Amino acid sequence: MLNQVFLNGRIAGEVKSNITQGGTAYNYFTLAVPRDFKNKNGEIETDFINVQMWGKTSDNFKKLTAKGSLVGLRGSLRTSVYEKNGEKIYEMKFVADGFDLLESKDQTQARRNN
């Protein structure tokens, strides 16, 4: 079995940092991924995917990107289950373990300066 996913999209907001209860640091953000087709109104729809990134990869990602940066991510899908008001809630997120910068350093730097 294989759970390997590749996504290309733009960072839709700030890359935020957090620390687990065990003291492990990670980053999280949302990636805007346009679909390959247009809806009945002729508009391209976009999916907003929650992403987590851990370790040295996440440190480098945060240093090299900014809101709106075009990136390629590789990783896997993870599902978690929790209860809220007696109802089971299923949540899916993308855990990235690698990335590629899909725009120039100058373009990213210009985004940071705005």
C-alpha positions as MATLAB code, in Angstrom:
seq = 'MLNQVFLNGRIAGEVKSNITQGGTAYNYFTLAVPRDFKNKNGEIETDFINVQMWGKTSDNFKKLTAKGSLVGLRGSLRTSVYEKNGEKIYEMKFVADGFDLLESKDQTQARRNN';
ca = [
       0.000    0.000    0.000;
       1.151    3.513   -0.705;
       0.107    6.868    0.731;
       2.185    9.357   -1.234;
       0.727   12.670   -2.379;
       2.139   15.530   -4.473;
       0.543   18.994   -4.398;
       1.343   22.230   -6.236;
      -0.204   25.455   -5.013;
       0.223   28.791   -3.286;
       0.638   29.398    0.417;
      -2.667   30.939    1.527;
      -1.605   32.901    4.585;
       1.158   32.938    7.124;
       3.212   29.826    7.881;
       2.638   29.406   11.632;
       4.746   27.555   14.187;
       3.648   25.458   17.133;
       5.102   22.998   19.642;
       3.584   19.662   20.681;
       3.096   18.784   24.343;
       6.255   16.681   24.021;
       8.264   19.729   22.891;
       8.520   18.953   19.170;
       8.284   22.009   16.917;
       6.298   22.019   13.680;
       4.824   24.459   11.178;
       1.323   24.539    9.750;
      -0.327   26.480    6.978;
      -2.960   26.297    4.259;
      -2.128   25.550    0.642;
      -4.452   26.854   -2.095;
      -4.605   24.275   -4.898;
      -6.605   25.155   -8.021;
      -8.560   22.372   -9.694;
      -7.847   21.355  -13.292;
     -11.328   22.197  -14.539;
     -13.848   25.021  -14.516;
     -17.276   24.845  -12.882;
     -20.534   25.484  -14.748;
     -19.994   29.257  -14.348;
     -16.602   29.048  -16.072;
     -14.649   29.668  -12.839;
     -11.707   27.628  -11.604;
     -12.430   26.335   -8.115;
      -9.714   26.091   -5.465;
      -9.235   23.624   -2.630;
      -7.677   24.913    0.599;
      -5.671   22.114    2.185;
      -4.342   22.109    5.757;
      -0.654   21.199    5.847;
       1.731   20.235    8.647;
       5.507   20.110    8.243;
       8.032   18.874   10.798;
      11.742   19.108   11.591;
      14.500   20.730    9.581;
      12.311   20.661    6.467;
       9.774   22.922    8.174;
      12.491   25.323    9.359;
      13.874   25.688    5.827;
      10.396   26.033    4.341;
       9.503   28.908    6.651;
      12.793   30.715    5.884;
      12.463   30.353    2.105;
       8.767   31.093    1.505;
       6.144   33.775    2.089;
       2.373   34.130    1.757;
       1.499   33.553   -1.902;
       4.664   31.594   -2.743;
       4.188   28.910   -5.379;
       5.449   25.592   -3.994;
       5.389   21.881   -4.698;
       4.891   19.602   -1.700;
       5.292   15.862   -1.264;
       4.032   13.864    1.677;
       1.046   11.831    2.856;
      -2.545   12.198    4.004;
      -3.352   11.616    7.682;
      -6.751   11.136    9.255;
      -7.548   11.880   12.886;
     -10.748   11.261   14.817;
     -12.032   13.141   17.858;
     -15.336   13.601   19.630;
     -17.206   16.880   19.874;
     -20.578   17.077   21.609;
     -20.810   13.279   21.516;
     -20.279   13.127   17.754;
     -17.225   11.640   16.036;
     -15.424   14.166   13.863;
     -13.032   12.962   11.157;
     -10.338   15.366   10.020;
      -7.893   14.921    7.161;
      -4.650   16.839    6.762;
      -1.609   16.680    4.545;
       1.742   16.027    6.250;
       4.544   17.277    4.003;
       8.012   15.778    4.200;
       9.570   17.640    1.279;
       9.108   20.688   -0.907;
      10.240   22.427   -4.074;
      10.196   26.176   -4.690;
       8.328   26.808   -7.948;
       9.141   30.509   -8.304;
      12.314   32.541   -8.175;
      13.968   33.821   -5.018;
      13.313   37.386   -6.244;
       9.563   36.732   -6.517;
       9.458   35.334   -2.987;
      11.494   38.260   -1.658;
       9.078   40.714   -3.290;
       6.174   38.978   -1.493;
       7.960   39.339    1.841;
       8.491   43.058    1.295;
       4.778   43.706    0.704;
];
